[in-house]
Amino acid sequence: ILYDQAQSYSTGLKDDFARELVARGGQSVSEQAYSGGDHDFGAQLTTIRESGAEAVFVPGYYTDAGNILLQARSLGLTVPFLGGDGWESPQLAAIAGKAADGSYFSAHFSPEDQRPEVQAFLVRYRAAYGDLPDSTAALGYDATRVVLEAMTRAPSLDGPTLAAAIAETRDFRGVTGQFGFDEHRNARKAAVMLVMKDGRPSFVTAVPPQ
């Protein structure tokens, strides 16, 4: 694991990943840290290379991940790299080039997902903007639809009442998946898994929550 010690996003993903890895019988053979914006990852990557790791989890953002991938390949570290949704940006491939190929990361959406909700959204989005949507566009679209649907159920539109109606959302069929909200108001939904191929993310599968 190679994580950004200055980002709660990165440390939180690191902790969750490490806990789940051990629970499923895996082992973290090396845990290395960096600070966002660092340029030299040689020491950490050399330690990871010598650890015998079969994969490297980098729960950071695409700028650092791109540089890490470049340096890892130059050091002969050929194992797959894994990331979270902070990797999702065209800049990942722009920075890392072919070094990103074969790496996997989780996201919220893929235009290659063949679900009818996704394909219908693509048609409408292309007609409006002439381009493919990314996860940010898909999440914004779903969030707006969740609010509008809750408005049809809420007895009034005052803040607390509408908030309660949103929290009661169940089995909502969005472009980012089918989801509802748990007792902490977190969406329970599938994670979309992507793999980098020829400089672009390619849809692998959607992993449902347990």
N, C-alpha and C positions, 0 to 999 in steps of 0.2 A: 504494500500500500504506500502510495506517495501522495501526500495531502498538503493543502495550504493551511498552515497552522494559524494564520491570521483571519481566516474566514469561517464564521459559524456554519455556513452552508457546507463547506468542505469537511470540517471536523464532525458535523452531525452525520453526514453520509458515511464518513469513515467509521464512526462508532457503530452505526447500524449495520454496515456491511460486515465489519469484523465480527460482531456478535452473531449475525446470521450464518456467516461462514463456519464458525466453530460449531454452532448448533447443528449444522448439516454435515459435520464430520471433516471439515476442511481445516487448514492451518495457515495462519499468516506468518510467513518465514522472515519477513522484514517489514518494518514500519518506519518510513522516512518522511521528514517534513521539509517544507520550503515556505517561503513567503511570497505572496502574489507579486508579480513584477520582477522576480529574480530572473537572471539570464543564464546562469550556469548551474546545471543540475548534474554535473558529471560525478560528483562524489556520491550523491544518493543513488544514481543509476548504476554506478559501479558496484556499490554494496548490494543492490538488488540483483544485479547480474550474477554475482558470486554466491547469492543465497540459494540458487536453484529454483527460484520462483517459476511457476508454470503460467502465470498471468500476473499482470500488474493493474491494480485499481487506482485510477487517478481522479478523485472526486473534486475537480477544479473547474475553471472556466477555459474556454477554447483558446485564449491567447497563450496561457501557460501550457495547456495540454499540447498545443501545436509544437511549441519549442521543445517540450519534453519528448515528444515522439521523434522529432528530428534528431535530438541528441542520443536518444536510446538506440535508434537504428545505427547511428554512426559508431556507437560503442559495441555493436554486435548483439544487442539485446533484441531478439527476434520473436519473443513470446507475444501473445495477444495482449493488447491494452484495453482496459474497460473504463467507461466513464458514465457520468450522469447527464442530466439535461443541460448542464452548463457547457457542454461540448457543442450544442447545436448552434451552428453558425457556418455560413459559407467560408468564413475566415479560417476555420480549422484546416480545411484543405488548402486554402491559399498560403497558410504558414507552413504546414507540414508536407504538402505535396503527397507523393507516393508513400511517404513514411506513415501516413494515417491509414493506409489500406490494411484491412484485416482487423481493425480495431472496432469494438462494439460500444455502444452507449444507449442509455434509456432516454426516451423522449415521451411526448404526449400525443404525437400525431405523425402520420406519414401519408403523403398523397398517393403512395402505392398500395395502401390498405384498400382492399376491394369491398369493404362493407358499403351497402347502398347509401348510408348517410354521408360517408366520406366522398364517394363519387359524385353525388348530387351537389354537395358543397363545392367541389372542384369546378363543376360547370358554372355555378353561379359566381364564384370568386373570379374565375378567368374572364367571364363576361363583364364583370365590373372593373377589374384591375389589370387584366391582360397578363397575369403572372400566376405562379403557383403559390398557394398559402403556406406559411410555416406554422410551427406550433403556437406562436404568439397570436397569430390571426385566428387559428382554430379555437384556442382557449377563450379569446375575447368573444368570439361568436357564440360558443357554448354558454359562457357566463351571462351574456345578454339574454339568450333564450331561456336560461334557468330563471332569471328574474321575471321575464315576461310571463312564463308559465305559472310561476308562483303568484303573480298578480291576479291571475284568473281564479285562483283558489282562495286567496286571502279575503277575509270578510271586510277588511278595510286596508288602505294603503299607508297607514301611519308606520313609522319606522319599526317598532317592536313587532307589530303584527306581520308585516311583510317579511321581517327577518325570520320569524317563526315558520312562516310558510315556506321560505327557501330551505330552512333546515329540515323540513319534512319531505323534501324531494327524494323520491325513490325510483330506481330503474329508469332514470332519464336517458334516452337514447341520443347521445350527442355525437358530434364528429370526432371528439377525442375519446369516445368509448361510452359504454353504458354504466351509469354511476348513480350513487346516492350519497348522503352525508352521514357520518357516524356521530356519536354523542359529543365529539369535540368539534364538529362541523368541518371535518376533513373529508374530502371526496374519496370514496373507495372506488378505485377504477383500475383498469388494466394498465400496465406499463408497456409502451411500444418499444420494441428492441430493434435497433438499426445497426448495420455494419457498413463500414466505409469500403467502397469499391470504386476504383478508378476515379478517386477524388470526389465522390458524392455519397451521401447516406442512402442505403438500400434497406427496404423493409425486410425484417426477418420473421417476427411474430409479435403477438400481443400476449403478455403474461398476466392472467387475472389475479386479483388479490386473493389471499388465502382466507 
